[in-house]
C-alpha cells in the first residue's frame, strides 16, 4: 500500500533538494499547501516547510464554511464574490466532494428582521443563486433559496424562538467537514504530485536564492538554494519579507454542544445595525455547534490568538434573541479565534476586501489576503508569478480539475466507519488497513471509539502519525482530529493519542 505521506524535520531530506529546488514554499496553511500542490502538479521540484505544523495558524480557525461570496456581493466586491462562487463549485463538485457538503441556512423572520429587510435579504439570496449559476455549480449540488413557513422552519431548526416567528429564509452554502483536514488533504496531494513537505522546519533569511532552514527538534540547519521562494505565511508574512502591509482581523467563535442549538440547519442571527453581517450557529457532524463570528482589528499577532470575553458576550448577545432558549456562558464548552491576513486599507476591518494579492520583493514572492474558499486561485496566481519571476519552464495550472486524495466517490468501504469516510473519503479503508499493518491490532479495536464519549478512532490517530506528520499529542488533538476545541474532550482522548504515538513510532534498534 503506497499512500502519500508528509514528513517532519530535516532528517532524510533528499540531498538534491539543497541545491536543486525550483520552488521553496514557506508556510503550510491552506495557501502554502495549495502553492506546493499547484507547483508540483506543473512538474516543478518543490520543497514546502512550516515552522510548526500543517494548518497551525489561521487555516484551522475558520467557520468551516466554503462561501459562495454573497457577503462580498453586498459590499460591491463583485469580482471577489464571483471568484468565491467559482471556487466553491470547484471544491464541492471536483476536487474535494468528500470534505464539503451542502449546508441549509435558516434566517428566522422575527421582529428584528422587518418586512422590508426580509425583502432585501431575499433579493440578496436570489443574487447569490445567480452567482451559483454563473459559476456553473449544479442545482443538485446547491438547491435554490426560498421562503419557508413556520412549520418548515421549526422542522429544520427546532431551536428557533416561536414567539413572533413569521417563517424564515432558507439558503444553501458549502460546509467543510474540517478545515484542517482540507489543508492536510491538499498537502498530501502535493506529495502525491512529487512535492516534499516537511513540518517542524523554520525558514529564515529568505531571499531570491533560497533560505536557511532549521530543524525545530534537533537544531540542525541547512541552506537550501531555490530558483524562487514563495512566502505563504499569512499574518506572519510581513515578518519574513518587507512590503506586505497587513491589517489582521480577529474572528472568534464559541463552541456549544448540539443541544444548545438543535437541528440540522445553520441558524443566522442578524447583527444589529447591519444589513450584511450575521452571527451563524453552525451544526457540526461531531455533535457540536460553532457560533461566530466577530471581526475586530488587532495589532499583535499571536501563534494561538486569545479569545476576549467581550467577543463571547457579543456572540451570545446577538444569537440569543432568535432562539427559544438563548445560550448562556454555561453552554460554552470552548472557543477559538483566528487572525485574517487582510490587506491594509482604511475603514473598519469588516469592510476591508477579502481579495488576495501576490507581491514580489527582493525576488521573494509573497501571497497575502484572501480566504480559505479561494485558496486554489490564490495558489495559482502565486505560482504564475513565481514561474515568471524565476523564468521557470512549467506546465499550465492543473488544480481546477485535480481531485485531492480521497476525492473519488466513497460508499463506506469495509472496515471503515462513517466518520472515517467523511474525513478521508475513498481512502477510509486504506487508513484502517495502514493502521492495522502498523500496529497489528484487530479492526474492531482500530475502528471503535478511542475514548468514551468520542467518535475518534485509533486508526485515524495512528494514520495521523504515520502519514500526516503528527509529532505530538497536541498535533493529534488540535489539528488531526480537532478534539482540542473542547478541553474536556481533549483530556478524555489524550491517553489514546499517546498510545497512537507509541504504536506508530518504530521501536529503537
C-alpha positions in Angstrom: 0.0 0.0 0.0 1.5 3.3 -1.0 -0.2 6.4 0.4 1.3 9.9 0.1 2.9 10.9 3.4 4.1 14.1 4.9 7.4 14.3 6.8 8.9 16.3 9.6 12.3 17.8 10.3 15.4 17.8 8.1 16.3 14.1 8.6 16.3 12.1 5.3 15.7 15.2 3.2 16.6 14.2 -0.4 20.2 15.5 -1.0 19.4 17.1 -4.3 16.8 19.4 -2.8 19.5 21.5 -1.1 20.9 22.7 -4.4 18.2 21.8 -7.0 14.8 23.1 -5.8 12.7 25.0 -8.2 10.2 26.3 -5.6 10.7 26.6 -1.9 7.3 27.3 -0.1 7.4 28.7 3.4 4.1 28.1 5.3 1.8 25.2 5.3 -1.6 26.7 5.9 -4.1 26.3 3.2 -2.4 28.8 0.9 1.1 27.3 1.3 -0.2 23.8 0.8 -2.1 25.0 -2.3 1.1 26.6 -3.7 3.0 23.4 -3.1 0.3 21.3 -4.9 0.0 23.7 -7.8 3.7 24.0 -8.4 4.3 20.2 -8.1 1.4 19.5 -10.4 3.1 21.7 -13.1 6.2 19.4 -12.9 8.4 21.7 -10.7 10.6 20.5 -7.9 9.0 21.6 -4.7 10.0 21.8 -1.1 7.4 23.1 1.3 8.1 23.7 5.0 6.4 25.0 8.2 8.0 26.0 11.5 5.2 24.4 13.4 2.7 22.1 11.8 0.3 21.8 8.9 -2.7 24.1 9.5 -1.1 25.5 12.6 -2.4 29.1 12.1 -5.4 30.8 10.6 -6.4 27.9 8.4 -7.7 25.8 11.3 -9.7 28.7 12.9 -12.3 29.3 10.2 -16.1 28.8 10.3 -15.6 25.6 8.3 -17.7 27.2 5.5 -17.0 27.3 1.8 -18.6 30.6 1.0 -20.3 31.5 -2.3 -19.5 35.2 -2.0 -22.8 36.6 -1.1 -21.4 38.9 1.6 -18.8 40.3 -0.8 -21.5 41.0 -3.3 -23.3 43.0 -0.6 -20.2 45.2 -0.3 -20.0 45.7 -4.0 -17.0 43.3 -4.4 -18.4 41.6 -7.5 -15.1 40.1 -8.7 -14.4 38.6 -5.2 -17.9 37.3 -5.0 -17.7 35.6 -8.4 -14.3 34.1 -7.6 -15.7 32.7 -4.3 -18.7 31.1 -6.1 -16.5 29.6 -8.7 -14.0 28.1 -6.2 -16.9 26.8 -4.0 -18.1 24.9 -7.0 -14.7 23.5 -7.8 -14.3 22.2 -4.2 -17.9 20.7 -4.0 -18.0 19.1 -7.4 -14.5 18.3 -8.5 -11.6 18.5 -6.0 -13.0 17.7 -2.5 -16.6 16.5 -2.7 -15.8 14.1 0.2 -14.9 17.1 2.5 -17.6 19.6 1.5 -21.3 19.2 1.8 -24.3 21.4 1.2 -25.5 23.2 4.4 -29.0 24.6 4.7 -29.0 28.0 6.4 -32.1 29.5 8.0 -32.7 33.1 8.7 -35.7 33.3 11.2 -38.1 36.1 10.5 -38.8 37.8 13.8 -39.3 41.4 14.8 -35.5 42.0 14.4 -36.0 41.4 10.6 -38.7 43.7 9.4 -40.6 43.0 6.2 -38.6 45.5 4.2 -35.3 43.9 5.5 -36.7 40.5 4.7 -37.4 41.5 1.1 -34.0 43.0 0.7 -32.3 39.9 2.1 -34.4 37.6 -0.1 -33.3 39.7 -3.1 -29.7 39.2 -2.0 -30.2 35.4 -1.7 -31.5 35.3 -5.3 -28.5 37.3 -6.4 -26.3 34.7 -4.6 -28.1 32.0 -6.6 -27.3 33.8 -9.8 -23.6 33.7 -8.6 -24.0 29.9 -8.3 -25.5 29.8 -11.8 -22.7 32.0 -13.3 -20.1 29.8 -11.5 -21.6 26.7 -13.2 -22.4 24.9 -10.0 -25.3 22.4 -10.4 -28.6 22.9 -8.8 -28.4 19.4 -7.4 -25.3 20.5 -5.5 -26.8 23.7 -4.1 -30.6 24.0 -4.1 -32.3 27.3 -4.7 -33.1 29.7 -1.8 -36.7 30.0 -0.8 -39.1 31.3 1.8 -40.2 28.7 4.5 -43.3 28.7 6.6 -43.3 28.4 10.4 -43.7 24.6 10.3 -40.8 24.0 7.8 -38.6 26.4 9.8 -39.1 24.7 13.1 -38.6 21.3 11.5 -35.2 22.3 10.1 -34.2 24.4 13.1 -36.3 23.4 16.1 -34.3 25.6 18.4 -35.5 28.9 17.0 -37.9 31.1 19.0 -41.5 30.5 18.2 -42.9 33.8 19.6 -43.4 36.2 16.7 -42.0 33.8 14.1 -43.2 34.6 10.6 -41.2 31.8 8.9 -37.7 32.0 7.6 -35.5 32.5 4.5 -33.6 29.3 3.5 -30.4 29.4 1.6 -27.5 27.0 1.0 -23.7 27.1 1.2 -20.8 24.7 1.4 -19.7 23.3 4.8 -16.3 21.7 5.4 -16.0 18.5 7.4 -12.9 20.1 8.9 -10.7 23.0 7.7 -7.5 21.4 9.0 -8.4 18.2 7.2 -8.7 20.1 3.9 -5.2 21.5 4.4 -3.9 18.0 5.2 -5.5 16.7 2.0 -4.0 19.4 -0.1 -0.6 18.9 1.4 -0.7 15.1 0.9 -1.9 15.6 -2.7 1.1 17.8 -3.2 3.3 14.9 -2.1 1.4 12.6 -4.5 2.4 15.0 -7.3 6.1 14.9 -6.3 6.5 17.7 -3.6 8.5 17.2 -0.4 6.5 18.5 2.6 8.2 18.9 6.0 6.8 20.3 9.3 8.9 21.5 12.2 11.3 23.3 9.9 11.7 27.0 10.3 12.8 29.2 7.3 14.9 32.3 7.9 16.9 34.7 5.7 14.6 34.4 2.8 16.0 35.9 -0.4 15.9 35.4 -4.2 18.3 32.4 -3.9 16.7 30.4 -1.1 16.5 30.3 2.7 18.2 28.9 5.7 16.2 26.0 7.2 16.4 25.0 10.9 15.1 21.7 12.3 13.0 22.6 15.3 13.7 19.3 17.1 17.5 18.9 16.5 18.6 22.5 15.8 20.3 21.3 12.6 20.5 23.9 9.8 20.6 23.7 6.1 20.9 26.4 3.4 18.6 25.5 0.6 19.1 27.0 -2.8 15.9 27.6 -4.8 15.1 29.3 -8.0 12.2 31.0 -6.3 10.9 31.3 -2.8 7.1 31.7 -2.0 6.2 33.3 1.3 2.8 31.9 2.2 2.9 32.5 6.0 -0.3 34.5 6.3 -0.4 37.0 9.1 3.3 36.4 9.7 4.3 37.3 6.1 5.4 40.8 6.9 7.9 39.5 9.5 9.8 37.5 6.8 10.0 40.0 4.0 9.2 43.7 3.8 6.5 45.2 1.6 3.5 43.2 2.9 1.1 45.7 4.5 -1.5 43.7 6.5 -4.2 44.6 8.9 -5.0 41.4 10.8 -8.6 41.0 12.0 -9.7 38.6 14.7 -12.6 36.2 14.0 -13.9 34.5 17.2 -16.2 31.5 17.5 -17.7 29.9 20.6 -18.3 26.1 20.8 -21.6 24.8 22.1 -23.0 21.3 22.5 -25.6 20.4 19.8 -28.4 20.6 22.4 -27.9 24.3 22.8 -29.0 24.9 19.1 -30.7 21.7 18.0 -31.4 21.0 14.3 -29.8 20.1 11.1 -29.7 23.6 9.7 -27.4 26.6 10.4 -29.2 29.5 12.1 -28.5 33.1 11.1 -28.9 35.9 13.6 -28.6 39.5 12.2 -26.1 41.8 13.8 -28.0 44.9 15.0 -27.2 48.0 12.8 -26.0 46.0 9.8 -27.9 44.5 6.8 -25.0 42.3 5.7 -23.5 40.9 8.9 -24.8 37.8 10.8 -23.8 35.5 13.6 -24.1 31.9 12.4 -24.8 28.9 14.6 -23.3 26.1 12.6 -24.1 22.5 13.4 -21.1 20.1 13.2 -21.1 16.4 12.4 -19.4 15.7 15.8 -22.2 16.9 18.0 -21.0 20.4 18.4 -22.2 23.8 17.2 -19.8 26.7 16.3 -21.3 30.1 16.7 -19.5 33.0 15.1 -18.0 35.2 14.2 -16.5 38.5 15.2 -14.5 40.9 13.0 -12.2 43.0 15.2 -8.8 44.6 14.2 -5.8 43.6 16.2 -2.3 44.9 16.5 -0.3 41.9 17.9 0.0 38.6 16.0 -0.2 35.5 18.3 0.5 31.9 17.4 -2.8 30.9 19.2 -4.9 34.0 19.5 -6.6 34.6 22.8 -10.4 34.8 22.9 -11.5 38.0 24.7 -14.6 37.7 27.0 -16.1 40.6 25.1 -16.2 38.5 21.9 -18.0 35.7 23.7 -20.5 38.2 25.1 -21.1 39.7 21.7 -21.8 36.3 20.0 -24.2 35.2 22.7 -26.0 38.5 22.8 -26.6 38.5 19.0 -27.6 34.8 18.8 -29.8 34.7 21.9 -32.9 36.6 20.6 -33.5 34.2 17.7 -33.5 31.1 19.9 -36.2 29.6 22.1 -33.6 29.1 24.8 -30.8 31.7 24.5 -27.4 30.1 25.2 -25.5 31.4 28.2 -21.9 31.2 29.2 -22.6 27.9 30.9 -23.4 26.4 27.5 -20.0 27.5 26.1 -17.7 24.4 26.1 -14.9 26.0 24.1 -13.9 29.0 22.0 -11.4 29.8 19.2 -10.2 32.8 17.3 -8.3 33.2 14.1 -6.5 36.2 12.5 -7.4 37.1 9.0 -4.4 38.3 6.9 -6.3 41.3 5.4 -4.7 43.7 3.1 -4.2 47.1 4.6 -6.6 49.9 4.0 -8.9 52.4 5.6 -12.2 51.8 7.4 -13.4 49.1 9.7 -11.8 45.6 9.3 -15.3 44.2 8.5 -15.3 46.4 5.3 -11.9 45.5 4.1 -11.7 43.5 0.9 -11.1 39.8 1.1 -9.2 39.9 -2.2 -5.7 38.5 -2.3 -2.5 39.9 -3.7 0.7 38.5 -4.9 3.7 40.7 -4.1 7.4 40.5 -5.2 10.2 42.0 -3.1 13.8 41.1 -3.5 13.0 38.2 -5.7 10.7 36.6 -3.0 7.1 36.1 -4.0 4.6 36.7 -1.1 0.9 35.9 -1.3 -1.3 37.7 1.2 -5.0 38.4 1.9 -7.8 36.2 0.5 -9.7 33.5 2.3 -9.9 29.7 2.6 -12.5 29.2 -0.1 -10.3 30.8 -2.8 -7.1 29.1 -1.7 -6.7 27.3 -5.1 -6.9 30.5 -7.1 -4.5 32.3 -4.7 -2.1 29.5 -5.2 -2.5 29.6 -9.0 -1.7 33.3 -9.1 1.3 32.9 -6.8 2.8 30.1 -8.9 2.1 32.0 -12.1 4.1 34.9 -10.6 6.9 32.6 -9.3 7.3 31.0 -12.7 7.5 34.4 -14.4 9.9 35.9 -11.8 12.3 32.9 -11.9 12.0 32.2 -15.6 10.9 28.6 -14.9 9.6 26.2 -17.5 6.4 24.8 -16.2 3.2 23.2 -17.4 -0.1 25.1 -17.1 -2.1 25.0 -13.9 -4.0 21.7 -13.4 -5.5 22.1 -10.0 -9.0 23.2 -11.1 -9.7 19.6 -12.2 -7.3 17.7 -10.0 -9.0 15.7 -7.2 -7.5 15.7 -3.8 -6.6 12.5 -2.1 -9.8 10.7 -1.1 -11.9 12.6 -3.5 -13.2 9.6 -5.5 -16.8 8.6 -4.6 -16.8 6.7 -1.3 -19.7 4.4 -0.3 -18.5 3.2 3.1 -15.6 0.7 2.4 -15.5 -2.4 4.5 -13.8 -1.9 7.9 -14.2 1.9 7.8 -16.6 3.9 10.0 -18.9 6.6 8.7 -16.7 9.2 10.4 -13.6 7.9 8.5 -15.5 8.1 5.2 -16.5 11.7 5.9 -12.9 12.6 6.8 -10.9 10.5 4.3 -13.3 9.7 1.5 -12.2 6.8 -0.6 -9.0 6.5 1.5 -11.0 5.4 4.5 -10.4 1.7 4.1 -6.7 2.4 3.4 -6.4 4.4 6.6 -7.7 1.4 8.6 -5.6 -1.1 6.7 -2.5 1.0 7.2 -3.1 1.3 10.9 -3.6 -2.4 11.1 -0.3 -3.1 9.4 1.5 -0.6 11.6 0.0 -1.8 14.9 -1.0 -5.4 14.4 -4.3 -4.6 16.2 -7.7 -6.1 15.2 -10.0 -3.9 13.1 -12.6 -3.7 15.9 -10.1 -2.0 18.2 -8.9 0.4 15.5 -12.3 1.5 14.3 -14.2 1.7 17.6 -14.2 4.9 19.8 -10.7 5.5 21.0 -12.1 7.0 24.2 -15.6 7.1 25.9 -17.8 9.9 24.6 -15.9 10.4 21.3 -16.2 9.2 17.8 -12.5 9.5 17.1 -10.9 6.2 16.2 -7.5 4.8 17.0 -7.0 4.2 13.3 -7.1 7.9 12.4 -4.7 8.7 15.3 -2.2 6.2 14.1 -2.5 7.4 10.5 -2.0 11.0 11.7 1.4 9.9 12.9 2.5 7.6 10.0 1.2 9.7 7.1 0.3 13.2 8.3 3.5 14.1 10.3 1.9 14.4 13.7 4.8 14.6 16.2 3.0 15.2 19.4 -0.3 14.7 21.3 -1.2 18.3 20.6 -0.7 17.7 16.8 -3.2 14.9 17.0 -5.8 16.6 19.3 -5.6 20.1 17.8 -5.1 19.5 14.1 -5.7 15.9 13.1 -9.0 15.4 15.0 -9.9 18.9 16.3 -10.9 17.4 19.7 -8.8 20.1 21.2 -11.6 22.6 20.6 -13.3 21.3 23.8 -10.9 20.9 26.7 -12.8 18.2 28.4 -13.0 16.0 25.3 -9.2 16.6 24.6 -8.4 15.3 28.1 -10.5 12.2 27.6 -8.7 11.4 24.3 -5.2 12.3 25.5 -4.3 8.7 26.6 -5.4 7.3 23.2 -3.3 9.9 21.4 -0.2 9.0 23.5 -0.9 5.3 22.7 -1.1 6.1 18.9 2.3 7.9 19.0 3.9 4.9 20.8 2.3 2.4 18.4 3.3 4.3 15.3 6.9 5.1 16.2 9.4 2.5 15.2 11.0 0.5 18.0 14.6 1.5 18.9 17.2 -0.7 17.5 
